[in-house]
Amino acid sequence: MSMLHRFVLALMVLLVTTSAQARSILHEESSAPKEVANYIEDMVIEWASKFSRGDWMRIKDTWDPDEKMPMYLGEERDQWVIGQQGLDEYFNPPGENTSVETVVIKPFRLRVRLISDDIAVATWENQLDFKIKTRPAVQDNYRVNAVFRKKGDDWFFIQYAEMPMAALSYVEHLYRKSVSKGFPENGKPYDGGRGED
C-alpha cells in the first residue's frame, strides 16, 4: 500500500470517528433554547463518560454544591440518596470497587425543557454495558429524569433519577428484541425506536 493510500485511509478513519463522536443526542422534542440544550447535552455526555471511566470523584463535581437537598436515585438503589453527605458517601465510597471490570454508558434521545431562567428538566435514555469480574457481561436500557440549576454561566444537577421498566414490560421488551430480522412486525419498535443501534 502506498504512502498516499495509507494517508487517505487514516484520514477516512479519523473523519468517520469524529463524525460519530460529534453526533448529537438531542431529540427533536427538546424545547429549551439551543444554548441551554447544548450545555446540558455536553454535561450528560460528560457525566456518562465519567461513569464509564470510573471517575467517581469528578461525578460529584457536576452537582450544585450549595443545594441543601440534592436527590439521586440509581436503578440499583432501593432508596434515594439525599443530601450533600449522601452524595459524598455514594460517589466517593471508602476503598476501591474492584468487582466492576467495565462500565460503558451511552446516553441517547435527550429532551431538555427550560422551566425558568435557572431551572431546566431533562429526560433521556441510557444504554448500559456492564461487566462484573465474576459474571458475564450484560446490557440494560433505562430512562433518566434530571433537574438542573443554573449558577453563573454553568448548570448543575440538583436531582437525578433512573427509571427502569416494570418487570413485565421489560421481559416483553426482551422477547420482542429477540425476534429475527425480517420476521413480520419486527420492523415496528416496541418503544418507538431507539436512538442507538
N, CA, C and O of each residue as an XYZ file, in Angstrom:
788
protein
N       0.849     -1.170      0.000
C       0.000      0.000      0.000
C       0.900      1.240      0.000
O       1.840      1.343      0.788
N       0.599      2.156     -0.881
C       1.429      3.357     -0.996
C       1.187      4.291      0.186
O       0.197      4.169      0.907
N       2.112      5.218      0.364
C       2.008      6.202      1.436
C       0.738      7.040      1.281
O       0.090      7.372      2.274
N       0.381      7.382      0.038
C      -0.823      8.163     -0.217
C      -2.074      7.387      0.190
O      -2.981      7.948      0.806
N      -2.124      6.084     -0.156
C      -3.273      5.261      0.227
C      -3.401      5.165      1.743
O      -4.508      5.229      2.276
N      -2.276      5.010      2.441
C      -2.305      4.939      3.902
C      -2.818      6.252      4.491
O      -3.613      6.254      5.430
N      -2.356      7.362      3.930
C      -2.789      8.677      4.409
C      -4.291      8.851      4.218
O      -4.990      9.295      5.128
N      -4.789      8.497      3.023
C      -6.221      8.632      2.733
C      -7.040      7.730      3.654
O      -8.080      8.144      4.167
N      -6.577      6.503      3.862
C      -7.282      5.568      4.743
C      -7.316      6.106      6.179
O      -8.359      6.065      6.833
N      -6.183      6.607      6.666
C      -6.125      7.169      8.021
C      -7.047      8.373      8.148
O      -7.711      8.542      9.170
N      -7.092      9.209      7.120
C      -7.960     10.384      7.130
C      -9.430      9.974      7.157
O     -10.231     10.580      7.868
N      -9.785      8.949      6.389
C     -11.178      8.467      6.374
C     -11.577      7.918      7.744
O     -12.681      8.186      8.219
N     -10.702      7.163      8.372
C     -10.996      6.627      9.706
C     -11.191      7.764     10.697
O     -12.109      7.728     11.517
N     -10.325      8.778     10.622
C     -10.431      9.934     11.502
C     -11.756     10.662     11.295
O     -12.415     11.034     12.266
N     -12.150     10.866     10.042
C     -13.398     11.572      9.747
C     -14.614     10.801     10.227
O     -15.539     11.386     10.790
N     -14.620      9.488     10.009
C     -15.749      8.667     10.450
C     -15.841      8.676     11.973
O     -16.933      8.802     12.526
N     -14.696      8.542     12.658
C     -14.683      8.558     14.120
C     -15.159      9.896     14.656
O     -15.982      9.939     15.571
N     -14.656     10.984     14.102
C     -15.041     12.323     14.539
C     -16.520     12.560     14.305
O     -17.200     13.138     15.153
N     -17.026     12.116     13.161
C     -18.440     12.290     12.843
C     -19.317     11.537     13.832
O     -20.337     12.056     14.286
N     -18.917     10.304     14.166
C     -19.710      9.511     15.109
C     -19.710     10.152     16.489
O     -20.736     10.174     17.168
N     -18.534     10.684     16.912
C     -18.451     11.306     18.221
C     -19.229     12.612     18.273
O     -19.739     12.988     19.329
N     -19.325     13.307     17.145
C     -19.969     14.612     17.120
C     -21.486     14.522     16.966
O     -22.172     15.541     17.044
N     -22.016     13.325     16.751
C     -23.450     13.170     16.557
C     -24.201     13.586     17.822
O     -23.894     13.127     18.922
N     -25.162     14.440     17.650
C     -25.929     14.964     18.768
C     -26.857     13.895     19.323
O     -27.380     13.067     18.578
N     -27.058     13.917     20.649
C     -28.030     13.022     21.270
C     -29.340     13.752     21.554
O     -30.279     13.167     22.092
N     -29.398     15.041     21.187
C     -30.623     15.816     21.411
C     -31.758     15.291     20.542
O     -31.579     15.043     19.349
N     -32.906     15.128     21.142
C     -34.100     14.690     20.426
C     -34.829     15.917     19.900
O     -34.730     17.003     20.472
N     -35.552     15.740     18.821
C     -36.268     16.865     18.201
C     -37.328     17.462     19.123
O     -37.771     18.589     18.900
N     -37.740     16.727     20.153
C     -38.759     17.231     21.073
C     -38.196     18.181     22.131
O     -38.959     18.712     22.938
N     -36.880     18.408     22.148
C     -36.304     19.377     23.087
C     -36.887     20.747     22.806
O     -36.990     21.161     21.652
N     -37.272     21.455     23.868
C     -37.869     22.775     23.675
C     -37.031     23.893     24.304
O     -37.369     25.067     24.154
N     -35.953     23.551     25.000
C     -35.108     24.568     25.625
C     -34.359     25.351     24.558
O     -34.121     24.830     23.468
N     -33.983     26.593     24.850
C     -33.141     27.341     23.913
C     -31.877     26.546     23.577
O     -31.358     25.800     24.408
N     -31.399     26.718     22.362
C     -30.290     25.909     21.866
C     -29.073     25.921     22.784
O     -28.460     24.877     23.011
N     -28.715     27.101     23.319
C     -27.517     27.171     24.165
C     -27.694     26.381     25.462
O     -26.737     25.792     25.965
N     -28.919     26.366     26.007
C     -29.195     25.588     27.219
C     -29.172     24.095     26.888
O     -28.536     23.307     27.587
N     -29.867     23.717     25.822
C     -29.915     22.302     25.428
C     -28.519     21.770     25.122
O     -28.181     20.654     25.515
N     -27.704     22.563     24.422
C     -26.346     22.127     24.083
C     -25.479     21.973     25.327
O     -24.689     21.033     25.419
N     -25.621     22.894     26.291
C     -24.839     22.807     27.525
C     -25.202     21.522     28.272
O     -24.324     20.781     28.714
N     -26.499     21.270     28.406
C     -26.935     20.087     29.148
C     -26.583     18.814     28.380
O     -26.260     17.794     28.989
N     -26.643     18.864     27.058
C     -26.212     17.713     26.263
C     -24.737     17.394     26.550
O     -24.384     16.243     26.806
N     -23.888     18.417     26.505
C     -22.465     18.199     26.804
C     -22.280     17.640     28.209
O     -21.442     16.768     28.435
N     -23.072     18.151     29.152
C     -22.967     17.704     30.540
C     -23.381     16.240     30.688
O     -22.716     15.477     31.389
N     -24.477     15.841     30.032
C     -24.951     14.461     30.109
C     -23.924     13.514     29.478
O     -23.659     12.439     30.016
N     -23.353     13.906     28.351
C     -22.333     13.080     27.693
C     -21.096     12.952     28.587
O     -20.533     11.865     28.722
N     -20.677     14.063     29.196
C     -19.512     14.019     30.089
C     -19.803     13.193     31.335
O     -18.938     12.457     31.809
N     -21.017     13.312     31.868
C     -21.456     12.504     33.029
C     -21.316     11.017     32.707
O     -20.757     10.254     33.494
N     -21.828     10.616     31.545
C     -21.736      9.212     31.134
C     -20.281      8.792     30.955
O     -19.904      7.675     31.311
N     -19.470      9.681     30.406
C     -18.054      9.389     30.210
C     -17.345      9.193     31.550
O     -16.502      8.305     31.681
N     -17.678     10.011     32.538
C     -17.067      9.869     33.865
C     -17.452      8.536     34.501
O     -16.613      7.869     35.106
N     -18.721      8.148     34.363
C     -19.145      6.837     34.863
C     -18.376      5.732     34.144
O     -17.892      4.795     34.779
N     -18.266      5.840     32.829
C     -17.596      4.807     32.043
C     -16.118      4.691     32.414
O     -15.553      3.598     32.377
N     -15.489      5.817     32.771
C     -14.074      5.804     33.171
C     -13.898      5.445     34.648
O     -12.777      5.212     35.100
N     -15.002      5.400     35.401
C     -14.906      5.154     36.831
C     -14.362      6.355     37.590
O     -13.749      6.208     38.648
N     -14.591      7.543     37.041
C     -14.081      8.782     37.631
C     -15.093      9.328     38.640
O     -15.669     10.399     38.450
N     -15.294      8.566     39.715
C     -16.355      8.851     40.676
C     -16.203     10.214     41.337
O     -17.195     10.911     41.547
N     -14.968     10.605     41.669
C     -14.738     11.883     42.345
C     -15.242     13.046     41.493
O     -15.778     14.014     42.033
N     -15.080     12.967     40.175
C     -15.473     14.062     39.285
C     -16.980     14.080     39.035
O     -17.529     15.121     38.671
N     -17.653     12.954     39.223
C     -19.105     12.925     39.041
C     -19.765     13.866     40.046
O     -20.690     14.599     39.696
N     -19.299     13.849     41.277
C     -19.864     14.716     42.317
C     -19.693     16.192     41.958
O     -20.488     17.024     42.395
N     -18.675     16.530     41.171
C     -18.435     17.923     40.779
C     -19.535     18.489     39.887
O     -19.628     19.706     39.723
N     -20.373     17.620     39.304
C     -21.436     18.101     38.418
C     -22.707     18.476     39.191
O     -23.690     18.926     38.602
N     -22.674     18.287     40.502
C     -23.815     18.610     41.357
C     -23.643     19.983     41.984
O     -22.523     20.397     42.283
N     -24.754     20.694     42.183
C     -24.735     22.009     42.823
C     -24.271     21.843     44.276
O     -24.971     21.221     45.076
N     -23.098     22.393     44.625
C     -22.581     22.197     45.984
C     -23.385     22.953     47.041
O     -23.259     22.666     48.232
N     -24.206     23.910     46.624
C     -24.989     24.701     47.579
C     -26.410     24.181     47.768
O     -27.146     24.681     48.618
N     -26.797     23.182     46.981
C     -28.144     22.615     47.110
C     -28.227     21.827     48.420
O     -27.440     20.909     48.650
N     -29.187     22.192     49.277
C     -29.291     21.541     50.585
C     -29.822     20.109     50.496
O     -29.454     19.252     51.299
N     -30.695     19.858     49.505
C     -31.284     18.523     49.395
C     -31.155     17.949     47.991
O     -32.170     17.679     47.349
N     -29.937     17.757     47.498
C     -29.823     17.074     46.206
C     -30.370     15.655     46.356
O     -30.270     15.048     47.423
N     -30.951     15.133     45.268
C     -31.568     13.802     45.320
C     -31.073     12.969     44.153
O     -31.075     13.420     43.007
N     -30.644     11.739     44.458
C     -30.131     10.830     43.435
C     -30.751      9.461     43.641
O     -30.788      8.947     44.758
N     -31.243      8.869     42.547
C     -31.769      7.508     42.614
C     -31.258      6.739     41.408
O     -31.737      6.935     40.291
N     -30.284      5.862     41.635
C     -29.805      4.957     40.588
C     -30.705      3.737     40.544
O     -31.345      3.399     41.539
N     -30.760      3.068     39.386
C     -31.646      1.909     39.272
C     -31.238      0.773     40.198
O     -32.043     -0.110     40.498
N     -29.983      0.793     40.655
C     -29.503     -0.264     41.548
C     -29.868      0.001     43.011
O     -29.647     -0.853     43.870
N     -30.423      1.178     43.294
C     -30.730      1.578     44.671
C     -32.189      1.283     45.017
O     -33.075      1.396     44.170
N     -32.424      0.905     46.271
C     -33.818      0.753     46.696
C     -34.323      2.006     47.397
O     -35.528      2.153     47.601
N     -33.412      2.923     47.773
C     -33.805      4.176     48.413
C     -33.039      5.343     47.777
O     -31.962      5.155     47.212
N     -33.606      6.537     47.877
C     -32.959      7.744     47.376
C     -31.707      8.058     48.179
O     -31.661      7.815     49.385
N     -30.694      8.599     47.514
C     -29.555      9.229     48.176
C     -29.925     10.711     48.270
O     -30.146     11.363     47.250
N     -29.992     11.237     49.489
C     -30.462     12.608     49.684
C     -29.448     13.383     50.515
O     -28.929     12.879     51.511
N     -29.171     14.616     50.095
C     -28.275     15.492     50.837
C     -26.836     15.416     50.344
O     -26.436     14.457     49.684
N     -26.074     16.443     50.677
C     -24.678     16.508     50.249
C     -23.846     15.373     50.848
O     -22.990     14.808     50.167
N     -24.090     15.040     52.102
C     -23.334     13.953     52.731
C     -23.639     12.625     52.030
O     -22.740     11.818     51.792
N     -24.919     12.409     51.703
C     -25.284     11.180     50.998
C     -24.588     11.075     49.646
O     -24.093     10.008     49.282
N     -24.548     12.193     48.890
C     -23.851     12.190     47.605
C     -22.364     11.915     47.783
O     -21.772     11.145     47.027
N     -21.755     12.560     48.807
C     -20.328     12.333     49.076
C     -20.051     10.859     49.340
O     -19.096     10.295     48.805
N     -20.881     10.242     50.158
C     -20.677      8.833     50.508
C     -20.926      7.925     49.310
O     -20.235      6.921     49.135
N     -21.915      8.276     48.480
C     -22.236      7.419     47.334
C     -21.179      7.519     46.235
O     -20.736      6.500     45.706
N     -20.774      8.747     45.887
C     -19.847      8.927     44.778
C     -18.379      8.835     45.175
O     -17.514      8.708     44.309
N     -18.086      8.896     46.465
C     -16.704      8.761     46.932
C     -16.641      7.707     48.039
O     -16.270      8.021     49.171
N     -17.001      6.461     47.720
C     -17.038      5.437     48.769
C     -15.623      5.120     49.260
O     -14.658      5.251     48.507
N     -15.502      4.701     50.530
C     -14.180      4.320     51.027
C     -13.702      3.061     50.318
O     -14.486      2.135     50.105
N     -12.447      3.015     49.957
C     -11.898      1.851     49.259
C     -12.249      1.873     47.790
O     -13.066      2.680     47.348
N     -11.634      0.991     47.042
C     -11.832      0.941     45.595
C     -12.751     -0.219     45.260
O     -12.640     -1.296     45.848
N     -13.665     -0.001     44.311
C     -14.554     -1.070     43.873
C     -13.796     -1.948     42.887
O     -13.584     -1.566     41.736
N     -13.396     -3.117     43.343
C     -12.587     -3.997     42.493
C     -13.415     -5.053     41.780
O     -12.875     -5.823     40.986
N     -14.742     -5.107     42.053
C     -15.567     -6.138     41.408
C     -16.004     -5.735     40.003
O     -16.263     -6.600     39.167
N     -16.089     -4.420     39.730
C     -16.525     -3.948     38.420
C     -15.343     -3.968     37.459
O     -14.304     -3.358     37.715
N     -15.521     -4.681     36.349
C     -14.465     -4.765     35.350
C     -14.602     -3.660     34.303
O     -13.625     -2.985     33.976
N     -15.820     -3.477     33.775
C     -16.052     -2.479     32.732
C     -17.473     -1.948     32.835
O     -18.419     -2.691     33.093
N     -17.599     -0.630     32.624
C     -18.908      0.019     32.524
C     -18.845      0.963     31.330
O     -17.917      1.765     31.220
N     -19.828      0.873     30.436
C     -19.935      1.829     29.332
C     -21.381      2.299     29.278
O     -22.300      1.496     29.116
N     -21.574      3.619     29.417
C     -22.907      4.206     29.357
C     -22.983      5.087     28.121
O     -22.134      5.954     27.914
N     -24.009      4.862     27.297
C     -24.236      5.682     26.101
C     -25.615      6.325     26.206
O     -26.630      5.648     26.043
N     -25.658      7.623     26.476
C     -26.957      8.305     26.532
C     -27.502      8.562     25.127
O     -26.733      8.731     24.180
N     -28.816      8.590     24.995
C     -29.450      8.924     23.722
C     -30.853      9.464     23.970
O     -31.402      9.336     25.065
N     -31.414     10.063     22.940
C     -32.772     10.605     22.956
C     -32.984     11.602     24.107
O     -33.899     11.447     24.916
N     -32.127     12.619     24.162
C     -32.183     13.641     25.210
C     -33.210     14.713     24.864
O     -33.219     15.256     23.760
N     -34.072     15.002     25.831
C     -35.045     16.092     25.704
C     -34.795     17.066     26.849
O     -34.712     16.661     28.008
N     -34.675     18.348     26.524
C     -34.411     19.373     27.538
C     -35.520     20.413     27.485
O     -35.910     20.863     26.407
N     -36.024     20.792     28.655
C     -37.074     21.811     28.738
C     -36.695     22.816     29.815
O     -36.328     22.434     30.926
N     -36.783     24.084     29.489
C     -36.493     25.153     30.438
C     -37.754     25.463     31.228
O     -38.797     25.765     30.647
N     -37.661     25.388     32.562
C     -38.804     25.652     33.429
C     -38.818     27.122     33.849
O     -39.876     27.748     33.910
N     -37.642     27.662     34.135
C     -37.478     29.075     34.468
C     -36.079     29.478     34.004
O     -35.368     28.672     33.404
N     -35.691     30.698     34.275
C     -34.369     31.149     33.822
C     -33.233     30.311     34.383
O     -32.179     30.194     33.758
N     -33.441     29.726     35.563
C     -32.346     28.983     36.185
C     -32.673     27.534     36.518
O     -31.912     26.882     37.233
N     -33.795     27.013     36.012
C     -34.160     25.609     36.246
C     -34.515     24.956     34.908
O     -35.316     25.484     34.136
N     -33.905     23.800     34.652
C     -34.219     23.017     33.456
C     -34.450     21.571     33.872
O     -33.861     21.086     34.838
N     -35.311     20.894     33.132
C     -35.501     19.455     33.336
C     -35.110     18.754     32.047
O     -35.217     19.312     30.955
N     -34.658     17.527     32.198
C     -34.258     16.746     31.025
C     -34.642     15.297     31.234
O     -34.632     14.783     32.353
N     -34.980     14.654     30.133
C     -35.185     13.208     30.133
C     -34.305     12.637     29.037
O     -34.093     13.273     28.004
N     -33.801     11.458     29.261
C     -33.031     10.751     28.237
C     -33.004      9.279     28.585
O     -33.544      8.852     29.606
N     -32.373      8.520     27.730
C     -32.225      7.089     27.957
C     -30.757      6.725     27.909
O     -29.983      7.312     27.152
N     -30.382      5.762     28.713
C     -29.009      5.263     28.736
C     -28.986      3.818     28.291
O     -29.832      3.015     28.685
N     -28.008      3.500     27.465
C     -27.682      2.103     27.186
C     -26.473      1.779     28.050
O     -25.433      2.428     27.934
N     -26.604      0.790     28.907
C     -25.557      0.420     29.845
C     -25.004     -0.949     29.474
O     -25.747     -1.929     29.416
N     -23.699     -1.017     29.224
C     -22.983     -2.287     29.091
C     -22.149     -2.424     30.354
O     -21.404     -1.512     30.714
N     -22.273     -3.562     31.027
C     -21.731     -3.701     32.373
C     -21.110     -5.072     32.537
O     -21.705     -6.081     32.161
N     -19.903     -5.107     33.105
C     -19.220     -6.389     33.322
C     -18.629     -6.417     34.716
O     -17.774     -5.604     35.066
N     -19.103     -7.369     35.506
C     -18.504     -7.656     36.814
C     -17.536     -8.808     36.606
O     -17.801     -9.698     35.799
N     -16.428     -8.807     37.315
C     -15.345     -9.763     37.057
C     -15.797    -11.220     37.094
O     -15.308    -12.033     36.309
N     -16.705    -11.560     37.972
C     -17.090    -12.966     38.125
C     -18.354    -13.338     37.355
O     -18.844    -14.459     37.489
N     -18.895    -12.412     36.546
C     -20.155    -12.660     35.847
C     -20.026    -12.325     34.367
O     -19.123    -11.582     33.983
N     -20.912    -12.858     33.531
C     -20.922    -12.453     32.115
C     -21.356    -11.000     31.960
O     -22.032    -10.450     32.829
N     -20.969    -10.393     30.865
C     -21.373     -9.016     30.580
C     -22.880     -8.958     30.329
O     -23.471     -9.903     29.808
N     -23.490     -7.831     30.708
C     -24.925     -7.624     30.494
C     -25.143     -6.245     29.883
O     -24.288     -5.364     29.974
N     -26.297     -6.080     29.262
C     -26.690     -4.777     28.729
C     -28.070     -4.440     29.255
O     -28.930     -5.310     29.398
N     -28.266     -3.169     29.540
C     -29.554     -2.703     30.038
C     -29.830     -1.328     29.444
O     -28.904     -0.541     29.244
N     -31.070     -1.038     29.165
C     -31.505      0.302     28.769
C     -32.460      0.800     29.844
O     -33.344      0.067     30.287
N     -32.281      2.038     30.256
C     -33.173      2.604     31.259
C     -33.364      4.094     30.989
O     -32.551      4.739     30.327
N     -34.459      4.613     31.521
C     -34.813      6.022     31.340
C     -34.255      6.855     32.483
O     -34.061      6.357     33.592
N     -33.999      8.129     32.202
C     -33.461      9.040     33.209
C     -34.276     10.332     33.192
O     -34.690     10.806     32.134
N     -34.497     10.890     34.374
C     -35.100     12.207     34.518
C     -34.215     13.001     35.473
O     -33.849     12.507     36.539
N     -33.871     14.230     35.091
C     -32.989     15.038     35.939
C     -33.444     16.491     35.954
O     -34.070     16.979     35.014
N     -33.113     17.162     37.046
C     -33.385     18.589     37.203
C     -32.036     19.290     37.369
O     -31.168     18.827     38.110
N     -31.877     20.410     36.667
C     -30.630     21.175     36.683
C     -30.902     22.601     37.152
O     -31.967     23.163     36.898
N     -29.909     23.175     37.846
C     -29.993     24.581     38.253
C     -28.823     25.335     37.642
O     -27.697     24.838     37.615
N     -29.099     26.544     37.152
C     -28.054     27.394     36.585
C     -27.485     28.290     37.672
O     -28.219     28.933     38.423
N     -26.156     28.318     37.738
C     -25.458     29.218     38.649
C     -24.353     29.886     37.853
O     -23.432     29.220     37.378
N     -24.444     31.211     37.706
C     -23.485     31.905     36.847
C     -23.706     31.461     35.409
O     -24.821     31.557     34.896
N     -22.669     30.983     34.762
C     -22.782     30.504     33.383
C     -22.938     28.989     33.294
O     -23.067     28.448     32.195
N     -22.927     28.298     34.430
C     -22.913     26.835     34.438
C     -24.227     26.250     34.950
O     -24.977     26.894     35.683
N     -24.477     25.014     34.539
C     -25.633     24.259     35.008
C     -25.134     23.107     35.869
O     -24.074     22.540     35.605
N     -25.914     22.758     36.918
C     -25.550     21.681     37.832
C     -26.764     20.791     38.090
O     -27.903     21.258     38.060
N     -26.513     19.511     38.341
C     -27.569     18.606     38.778
C     -28.050     19.022     40.164
O     -27.251     19.416     41.014
N     -29.367     18.932     40.387
C     -29.902     19.013     41.742
C     -30.782     17.793     42.045
O     -31.062     17.494     43.206
N     -31.214     17.091     40.983
C     -31.968     15.848     41.165
C     -31.735     14.957     39.955
O     -31.628     15.439     38.827
N     -31.658     13.634     40.203
C     -31.395     12.669     39.139
C     -32.072     11.366     39.523
O     -31.911     10.887     40.646
N     -32.834     10.785     38.592
C     -33.492      9.503     38.865
C     -33.456      8.619     37.627
O     -33.797      9.056     36.528
N     -33.040      7.372     37.817
C     -33.074      6.368     36.755
C     -34.334      5.545     36.924
O     -34.688      5.147     38.034
N     -35.013      5.291     35.802
C     -36.307      4.626     35.860
C     -36.336      3.416     34.933
O     -36.655      3.545     33.751
N     -36.003      2.238     35.467
C     -36.110      1.041     34.640
C     -37.575      0.688     34.399
O     -38.466      1.129     35.124
N     -37.801     -0.120     33.361
C     -39.164     -0.580     33.079
C     -39.646     -1.498     34.194
O     -38.848     -2.094     34.918
N     -40.945     -1.598     34.317
C     -41.524     -2.596     35.209
C     -41.124     -3.979     34.697
O     -40.884     -4.160     33.503
N     -41.055     -4.944     35.598
C     -40.546     -6.275     35.246
C     -41.290     -6.899     34.060
O     -40.654     -7.442     33.157
N     -42.615     -6.830     34.049
C     -43.390     -7.443     32.974
C     -43.108     -6.765     31.639
O     -42.936     -7.438     30.622
N     -43.060     -5.432     31.638
C     -42.761     -4.696     30.405
C     -41.357     -5.024     29.907
O     -41.135     -5.171     28.705
N     -40.412     -5.139     30.841
C     -39.024     -5.419     30.472
C     -38.886     -6.801     29.827
O     -38.190     -6.955     28.824
N     -39.547     -7.797     30.405
C     -39.482     -9.152     29.847
C     -40.108     -9.166     28.448
O     -39.553     -9.777     27.535
N     -41.244     -8.507     28.269
C     -41.863     -8.438     26.945
C     -40.924     -7.751     25.958
O     -40.789     -8.191     24.817
N     -40.277     -6.672     26.396
C     -39.318     -5.950     25.551
C     -38.173     -6.882     25.123
O     -37.772     -6.876     23.959
N     -37.652     -7.675     26.057
C     -36.564     -8.611     25.729
C     -37.016     -9.646     24.699
O     -36.282     -9.961     23.763
N     -38.229    -10.172     24.880
C     -38.746    -11.135     23.910
C     -38.888    -10.508     22.530
O     -38.552    -11.138     21.528
N     -39.381     -9.275     22.465
C     -39.545     -8.598     21.178
C     -38.199     -8.342     20.510
O     -38.079     -8.454     19.290
N     -37.182     -7.997     21.307
C     -35.857     -7.733     20.740
C     -35.227     -9.002     20.166
O     -34.353     -8.923     19.302
N     -35.665    -10.172     20.643
C     -35.038    -11.423     20.202
C     -35.624    -11.959     18.897
O     -35.128    -12.951     18.365
N     -36.674    -11.317     18.373
C     -37.283    -11.775     17.119
C     -36.313    -11.531     15.963
O     -35.674    -10.481     15.899
N     -36.202    -12.489     15.057
C     -35.275    -12.382     13.934
C     -35.625    -11.217     13.029
O     -36.795    -10.875     12.851
N     -34.585    -10.610     12.458
C     -34.808     -9.536     11.488
C     -35.572    -10.106     10.300
O     -35.338    -11.237      9.874
N     -36.485     -9.302      9.779
C     -37.270     -9.743      8.628
C     -38.550    -10.460      9.006
O     -39.427    -10.633      8.159
N     -38.683    -10.884     10.264
C     -39.903    -11.532     10.711
C     -41.020    -10.493     10.763
O     -40.761     -9.354     11.151
N     -42.269    -10.846     10.381
C     -43.358     -9.862     10.388
C     -43.456     -9.130     11.726
O     -43.300     -9.725     12.792
N     -43.715     -7.840     11.642
C     -43.877     -6.958     12.793
C     -42.555     -6.592     13.461
O     -42.540     -5.750     14.359
N     -41.437     -7.207     13.043
C     -40.168     -6.874     13.690
C     -39.744     -5.442     13.383
O     -38.974     -4.851     14.139
N     -40.237     -4.877     12.282
C     -39.867     -3.523     11.909
C     -40.536     -2.454     12.750
O     -40.234     -1.271     12.598
N     -41.446     -2.851     13.641
C     -42.150     -1.884     14.486
C     -41.542     -1.916     15.882
O     -41.825     -2.828     16.659
N     -40.703     -0.923     16.208
C     -40.037     -0.945     17.521
C     -41.036     -0.896     18.653
O     -42.039     -0.186     18.577
N     -40.767     -1.641     19.692
C     -41.625     -1.728     20.864
C     -41.720     -0.382     21.578
O     -42.778     -0.016     22.089
N     -40.601      0.355     21.611
C     -40.547      1.581     22.402
C     -40.542      2.843     21.562
O     -40.147      3.898     22.059
N     -40.967      2.775     20.309
C     -40.970      3.964     19.475
C     -39.675      4.206     18.733
O     -39.532      5.221     18.050
N     -38.731      3.291     18.855
C     -37.467      3.426     18.131
C     -36.365      3.942     19.019
O     -36.522      4.965     19.685
N     -35.260      3.246     19.032
C     -34.106      3.656     19.827
C     -33.258      4.626     19.048
O     -33.296      4.661     17.818
N     -32.490      5.417     19.776
C     -31.593      6.385     19.138
C     -30.258      5.781     18.794
O     -29.503      6.368     18.019
N     -29.935      4.599     19.358
C     -28.638      3.954     19.105
C     -28.900      2.566     18.543
O     -29.929      1.957     18.837
N     -27.986      2.072     17.747
C     -28.074      0.685     17.255
C     -27.164     -0.207     18.056
O     -27.094     -1.409     17.798
